[in-house]
Each structure stands twice: as structure tokens, then as C-alpha cells.
Amino acid sequence: MAVAVATFLVIGNGSGPAGPRALTSDEANRLAITRFRNYQAGGRAVRITVPGTAGQLVITGSIDYRTKLGYGVVHGTGRDTSSDGLIEWTAETVLVHPMANAPAEAPATPPGADWHSRPLQTSGSSLDSSLAIALSLGGDRPDNVELLQQNGAGWVGQDQLGGHQVDVMTGPSAGAKPGTAGTVRYWIGSDGTMYRVQASVASEPQPVVIDFDTQNYVPVQPVPGVTATR
């Protein structure tokens, strides 16, 4: 991952055997295809819980992994509602549409006006780091299985998530790359489907949590005037 992340140490409430240990061949293959499966699906429904000292932000929406475009509604938790509204983002740009009474889910078609655009920050913002991480969880080809094993990807434990039995795995060590530290943690089903990702962002003590299939996927439409990149 291009975004700086670090290992989060808590695995939920799974009761399976505990790790960590090296990946088996089957586990390595499932980890290698998990981002590719998101790309194959075209898009996934997501809930992104962004940590913050003033309270969390929760983004409920969808990501199109082929056009690299995300869209959803933002609600503050434990904070004022000044951040509430609609949000759409690419790898370079964040657009926000403030709303005093934001709906539970974003409208299928983004409003045509009252959007405010800014560059996506590459560091220092837990929100922008979370958006970038979520957008990076799809790729047009599987990862290299041998490199995952050689670079320290591992199996951590088992968990139950949304009725699915999943394995919790860490990605390869990124310690040798400037600006990165440690690994991302993935909750992966028996067929390689990604159900959750946790990763540290900015200087927050809690991780961003990205949950998939929390509601029905709604195809992502660009805000008028915004071009998605393929």
C-alpha cells in the first residue's frame, strides 16, 4: 500500500486458534487475490469508520474499484454535525456536500450543485488517509504470492464477521519502505473475499475500520464535472 499504515493489535472476538504464524499456501493465495476480487466485483458497499480525537466519522457508501471512485454520506459520532453531508473522492480529489440533516444513505444520484472540492491530502489527515486506504483495496491483478510470503505476511487468527467464518491476516512488512510502518490487517473469507480491513492512520491511537457489504451496493456516479480515472 502506498499509504502509511501500522499494525493494529486487536482482532475482535474470534474464538479460533491464535497466531501469529507464517501463511500456508492456501492462505497466501487467498490474500493474493482479495484485492483482485474487489476489482472483479466492480464495486463494494462499504462503511468506513474514521478515528479522531473529537469523535469518529462514519462514511456509508460504495466504492467503484474499476474507476477508483468512492461516494457516500458522512455522519459524525460523538461530535457536532458540522462534518455531516455527502462525500465523493478519487485518488487525488475530495468533494464534500454539507448537509444539516444528512440521510442515512447517500442518494443514488449525487446532487448537481453545492459541492466543495479540495485535493486529497497525502499525510496528516486521518479522514484523507482512510479514504485513500479504502480506495486502494482493489487491484486489476492478483498480488504476487511468493512476495507476500517472503516479506512477512502472516496468519493471526480466526473470527466471525457478519455470519462469515474468516481468517485474519497481516499484509507484508513495509518497514523497509520510507514513510511506512508495519502491516495492514485483513479479514478474509474462504474464497478470498475481503470483509474487513483495519489500519492505523495519521497519529490517531485507534485504527480506521473498513467494513464491506454493510448495505446494498449502489453504483457510483461521478459528481458533475468530476472525471474518474481508470
Phi and psi in degrees as a GROMACS rama.xvg file:
@    title "Ramachandran Plot"
@    xaxis  label "Phi"
@    yaxis  label "Psi"
@TYPE xy
-80.8352  -17.2385  ALA-2
-88.2075  138.44  VAL-3
-67.094  126.747  ALA-4
-141.66  163.737  VAL-5
-140.887  159.804  ALA-6
-66.2621  136.258  THR-7
-101.107  135.862  PHE-8
-96.5865  -5.06992  LEU-9
-107.767  138.025  VAL-10
-112.878  25.1625  ILE-11
79.1861  -148.008  GLY-12
-118.651  29.2397  ASN-13
-64.0509  149.97  GLY-14
-113.211  8.53808  SER-15
-76.3919  178.826  GLY-16
-61.0458  147.4  PRO-17
-96.3148  148.673  ALA-18
-103.193  -154.673  GLY-19
-89.1534  162.501  PRO-20
-157.162  171.501  ARG-21
-67.28  153.622  ALA-22
-72.4275  142.455  LEU-23
-75.4969  170.955  THR-24
-61.6956  -41.2128  SER-25
-63.4433  -44.1503  ASP-26
-64.4613  -41.4549  GLU-27
-63.0297  -39.6531  ALA-28
-65.4705  -39.6722  ASN-29
-67.6144  -39.6115  ARG-30
-65.7887  -36.0119  LEU-31
-66.6667  -29.2777  ALA-32
-100.585  -2.19569  ILE-33
-65.1314  -40.1479  THR-34
-70.6408  -35.9409  ARG-35
-65.3046  -35.1668  PHE-36
-64.7865  -36.4744  ARG-37
-61.9298  -41.2784  ASN-38
-65.9665  -44.0959  TYR-39
-59.8041  -38.2467  GLN-40
-66.7747  -19.2149  ALA-41
88.879  -47.6437  GLY-42
-163.883  162.949  GLY-43
-137.166  144.996  ARG-44
-74.4035  138.898  ALA-45
-135.313  154.682  VAL-46
-128.023  118.725  ARG-47
-109.776  116.089  ILE-48
-101.96  110.831  THR-49
-98.7895  123.739  VAL-50
-74.3831  159.256  PRO-51
-173.571  149.453  GLY-52
-67.1959  -25.6309  THR-53
-91.1509  3.30828  ALA-54
122.563  166.306  GLY-55
-84.4077  156.336  GLN-56
-112.026  134.572  LEU-57
-118.237  121.609  VAL-58
-106.503  120.732  ILE-59
-111.86  120.108  THR-60
-177.354  -146.907  GLY-61
-141.303  154.279  SER-62
-126.571  129.179  ILE-63
-92.8106  108.955  ASP-64
-81.6718  -5.96965  TYR-65
-90.2505  -34.0843  ARG-66
-99.2634  -4.04941  THR-67
57.3046  56.8697  LYS-68
-137.708  128.643  LEU-69
-116.641  151.161  GLY-70
-154.005  138.343  TYR-71
-175.511  -168.866  GLY-72
-116.741  141.301  VAL-73
-107.869  133.099  VAL-74
-128.866  134.593  HIS-75
-82.553  143.917  GLY-76
-122.914  121.493  THR-77
73.2432  25.1193  GLY-78
-151.395  178.29  ARG-79
-73.8018  175.865  ASP-80
-96.7608  16.0103  THR-81
-64.9944  -21.8498  SER-82
-93.4753  -2.7481  SER-83
-71.1438  148.089  ASP-84
147.761  -164.547  GLY-85
-93.8566  153.634  LEU-86
-143.174  140.478  ILE-87
-137.449  141.339  GLU-88
-147.871  151.113  TRP-89
-119.699  -172.765  THR-90
-69.6628  -14.6594  ALA-91
-117.666  -21.6842  GLU-92
-134.84  141.978  THR-93
-118.668  130.063  VAL-94
-118.517  134.332  LEU-95
-125.712  145.598  VAL-96
-127.762  92.494  HIS-97
-60.1858  143.655  PRO-98
-143.416  130.635  MET-99
-68.9793  -34.9331  ALA-100
-127.198  76.7773  ASN-101
-67.2448  138.904  ALA-102
-71.7006  168.026  PRO-103
-66.345  -34.4502  ALA-104
-131.424  149.15  GLU-105
-69.6308  143.598  ALA-106
-62.0655  146.404  PRO-107
-58.8779  -35.6004  ALA-108
-108.267  119.441  THR-109
-61.5945  143.193  PRO-110
-56.1622  152.994  PRO-111
-88.2296  -3.94397  GLY-112
-145.486  174.328  ALA-113
66.7319  32.0294  ASP-114
-96.8461  143.175  TRP-115
-116.828  126.624  HIS-116
-109.042  143.325  SER-117
-151.608  160.307  ARG-118
-68.1136  145.71  PRO-119
-72.9803  125.721  LEU-120
-77.9109  135.47  GLN-121
-85.8033  -9.93152  THR-122
-158.815  157.505  SER-123
87.2939  -6.94841  GLY-124
-124.164  118.593  SER-125
-65.9974  -34.799  SER-126
-64.2028  -52.1195  LEU-127
-66.0528  -37.8177  ASP-128
-62.5148  -40.4373  SER-129
-64.1693  -42.7992  SER-130
-62.5635  -42.2416  LEU-131
-66.1692  -41.3543  ALA-132
-61.8622  -47.7806  ILE-133
-59.0274  -39.831  ALA-134
-70.1599  -26.4671  LEU-135
-82.7294  -2.0557  SER-136
-85.6433  25.3815  LEU-137
-141.752  138.577  GLY-138
-143.315  151.3  GLY-139
-82.7024  6.86415  ASP-140
-155.683  153.938  ARG-141
-63.4279  154.673  PRO-142
-75.0544  163.668  ASP-143
-76.8387  115.879  ASN-144
-61.4812  -46.22  VAL-145
-63.3345  -39.2291  GLU-146
-67.5678  -36.2764  LEU-147
-58.5548  -45.6532  LEU-148
-70.3912  -40.2589  GLN-149
-68.1184  -30.0234  GLN-150
-99.548  16.5648  ASN-151
96.5081  10.589  GLY-152
-61.3159  144.535  ALA-153
-146.194  167.14  GLY-154
-99.9105  132.69  TRP-155
-109.874  -37.298  VAL-156
173.105  -171.585  GLY-157
-119.572  157.121  GLN-158
-153.724  164.875  ASP-159
-110.716  129.041  GLN-160
-141.437  113.224  LEU-161
57.5298  35.6754  GLY-162
83.4514  2.16289  GLY-163
-105.844  136.306  HIS-164
-81.7979  123.642  GLN-165
-129.527  156.844  VAL-166
-102.253  138.958  ASP-167
-99.4457  123.286  VAL-168
-129.526  153.299  MET-169
-103.919  147.751  THR-170
-76.9776  178.964  GLY-171
-65.2817  152.671  PRO-172
-63.5014  134.784  SER-173
-112.298  16.5085  ALA-174
-62.1047  -24.5339  GLY-175
-83.4873  -8.61067  ALA-176
-95.6159  133.387  LYS-177
-57.33  137.185  PRO-178
80.8726  7.15608  GLY-179
-125.601  161.753  THR-180
-154.17  117.249  ALA-181
79.9695  -144.056  GLY-182
-138.731  168.397  THR-183
-99.8532  153.279  VAL-184
-111.979  132.885  ARG-185
-121.28  140.073  TYR-186
-105.394  113.903  TRP-187
-127.227  133.509  ILE-188
-78.7876  177.183  GLY-189
-66.0809  -21.1405  SER-190
-102.202  9.94792  ASP-191
90.4369  3.57704  GLY-192
-70.74  133.426  THR-193
-85.9213  125.629  MET-194
-112.396  -25.0853  TYR-195
-157.083  149.859  ARG-196
-137.414  138.774  VAL-197
-126.219  140.343  GLN-198
-158.225  147.655  ALA-199
-75.0028  147.819  SER-200
-133.892  141.736  VAL-201
46.4789  -131.481  ALA-202
-111.377  19.3334  SER-203
-71.7701  140.409  GLU-204
-72.9675  -21.6112  PRO-205
-104.879  155.111  GLN-206
-86.3807  162.642  PRO-207
-75.5191  140.678  VAL-208
-119.211  123.329  VAL-209
-115.242  110.554  ILE-210
-105.393  141.075  ASP-211
-108.39  153.989  PHE-212
59.9505  36.585  ASP-213
-79.8634  -13.1038  THR-214
-158.642  -178.14  GLN-215
-70.4639  141.645  ASN-216
-72.3856  132.748  TYR-217
-116.829  122.753  VAL-218
-52.0046  136.141  PRO-219
-85.1551  126.887  VAL-220
-108.454  136.807  GLN-221
-66.098  146.514  PRO-222
-64.1767  138.265  VAL-223
-50.7977  128.647  PRO-224
94.2071  -5.84755  GLY-225
-107.295  127.057  VAL-226
-104.172  122.871  THR-227
-77.0041  145.692  ALA-228
-102.105  139.251  THR-229
